[in-house]
Amino acid sequence: MGDTAENAGRRHARGGFSMVEVIIAMIILTVGVLGLAGTTAFIVRQVTLSDLMTERAAAFQTVVDRLQSLPYDSVAAGADSIGIFEATWTAVADGGQNKIVTIVTTGPGMTSVAGGAPFNAPQVVDTFTFRILRR
């Protein structure tokens, strides 16, 4: 049997995608890829920030461990460079049995302007206070 008009119409309808369908698919794909790119940039920033926060916490812990290992009467003000952070500390007697130690680190981190979005900054100051007891 030969091709009838009905068979030819069905074959033409199954021939492929129209140009409009291809353009719509490309637009949807583009929006998805742009969303992934934006999310990737956000994730990289968050991972970098968490690395900096971990390093800052390690710097604090290093100073605390060092000061706690000293005899009580030897705990005094000082400064040190720990990794990418500068740490300074003061020790103030609070009665005869304890000292209040304030550690200040300066280095890269996250900051924000009042009411604004947070951003990475090269010099962020962070403070930690703890108490050393006479043993």
Backbone hydrogen bonds, N-H to C=O, Kabsch-Sander energy under -0.5 kcal/mol:
donor,donor_aa,acceptor,acceptor_aa,energy
8,A,4,T,-2.0
9,G,5,A,-1.7
10,R,6,E,-1.7
11,R,7,N,-2.1
12,H,8,A,-1.9
13,A,9,G,-1.7
14,R,10,R,-1.2
15,G,12,H,-1.2
22,V,18,S,-1.9
23,I,19,M,-2.3
24,I,20,V,-2.4
25,A,21,E,-2.3
26,M,22,V,-2.2
27,I,23,I,-2.2
28,I,24,I,-2.3
29,L,25,A,-2.3
30,T,26,M,-2.5
31,V,27,I,-2.4
32,G,28,I,-2.0
33,V,29,L,-2.5
34,L,30,T,-2.6
35,G,31,V,-2.1
36,L,32,G,-2.1
37,A,33,V,-2.3
38,G,34,L,-2.3
39,T,35,G,-2.3
40,T,36,L,-2.5
41,A,37,A,-2.1
42,F,38,G,-1.9
43,I,39,T,-2.6
44,V,40,T,-2.5
45,R,41,A,-2.0
46,Q,42,F,-2.3
47,V,43,I,-2.6
48,T,44,V,-2.3
49,L,45,R,-2.4
50,S,46,Q,-2.5
51,D,47,V,-2.2
52,L,48,T,-2.2
53,M,49,L,-2.6
54,T,50,S,-2.1
55,E,51,D,-2.3
56,R,52,L,-2.5
57,A,53,M,-2.4
58,A,54,T,-2.2
59,A,55,E,-2.0
60,F,56,R,-2.4
61,Q,57,A,-2.6
62,T,58,A,-2.3
63,V,59,A,-2.0
64,V,60,F,-2.6
65,D,61,Q,-2.8
66,R,62,T,-2.3
67,L,63,V,-2.7
68,Q,64,V,-2.5
69,S,65,D,-1.3
70,L,66,R,-0.5
70,L,67,L,-0.8
74,S,71,P,-1.7
75,V,71,P,-0.6
75,V,72,Y,-1.2
76,A,74,S,-0.6
78,G,89,W,-2.1
80,D,87,A,-2.8
82,I,80,D,-0.6
82,I,85,F,-2.8
83,G,81,S,-0.6
85,F,82,I,-2.1
86,E,106,T,-2.5
87,A,80,D,-3.4
87,A,85,F,-0.5
88,T,104,V,-2.4
89,W,78,G,-2.7
90,T,102,T,-1.8
92,V,100,I,-2.4
94,D,98,N,-2.8
99,K,132,I,-2.5
100,I,92,V,-3.1
101,V,99,K,-0.6
101,V,130,F,-3.1
102,T,90,T,-2.2
103,I,101,V,-0.5
103,I,128,F,-3.6
104,V,88,T,-3.2
105,T,126,D,-2.8
106,T,86,E,-2.2
107,G,124,V,-1.7
109,G,121,A,-2.3
111,T,119,F,-2.6
116,G,113,V,-3.4
119,F,111,T,-3.1
121,A,109,G,-3.0
124,V,107,G,-3.3
126,D,105,T,-2.3
128,F,103,I,-2.7
130,F,101,V,-2.5
132,I,99,K,-2.9
134,R,97,Q,-3.3
